[in-house]
Amino acid sequence: MIRREDPAVYAEEKRAESRYELSSKARLRQGKVRYPDAIVLDLSQGGCLIDHGHFHLTLGTITVKLPGFEAFTGLVRWIEGQTAGVWFDRPLHPAIVDHITGLFPRERPMARANSMISHACLQGRPRSVLL
């Protein structure tokens, strides 16, 4: 698996914020291209981890929109497979992070099953193989 990252910003990273797992649908936008079906997998004050599915993201500016919240802007700092790390332009207030993670908790068994089904579908295997 190839990992693409922006060395200019990656070298400066020192994670100071706690990361919280969640599972929320999100809409992404890079330039004029919109990606309607992404999932935010974890969130911190400084950024998030997204599953962008089959969409082709690039390193650079991105807008992340969660249901019921204003859009967050940031930078895609790395991409590996179907996941990407986003660094927000402005840190989120801790109360906003708490509110979002309370609204969209990750349900581990279902998230894992959906991930396995998605992976199998991308490899051309029938969904029934996993059920």
Secondary structure, DSSP 8 states (H G I E B T S, - for coil): --EEE-HHHHTT----S--EEEEEEEEEEETTEEEEEEEEEEE-SSEEEEE-TT----SEEEEEE-TTS--EEEEEEEEETTEEEEEESS---HHHHHHHHHHS---HHHHHHHHHHHHHHHTT--GGGT-
